[in-house]
Amino acid sequence: MTITEAQNEVDNWIKTYGVRYFNELTNMVLLQEEVGELAKIIARTYGEQNCKESDKNFDMADEMGDILFVLICLANQTGINLEEAFAKNIQKKINRDKDRHINNPKLK
């Protein structure tokens, strides 16, 4: 699935099941909430905290899917084509960082 197809899929889901998009502020808060849930899983899986019993049913892939869904909602409702935005962002990183990481002795 392309990013554009994903944007269309989310839009169709919203129009079919979601009634309407939540407003941009609500979606921004929901995005932060979903990122927090992913952060909690990563902190307990790779960090020094151990999992509580209630954490054992969390699914990292599902949380990433939730983040992507809400991000796509924000893009759709603000008129952003994520494929174009991502392509521009990658090019910016290539131009800005083409030598930065290769020459970083901390990464060798």
Secondary structure, 3 states (H helix, E strand, C coil): CCHHHHHHHHHHHHHHHHCCCCCHHHHHHHHHHHHHHHHHHHHHHHCCCCCCHHHCCCCHHHHHHHHHHHHHHHHHHHCCCHHHHHHHHHHHHHHHHCCCCCCCHHHC
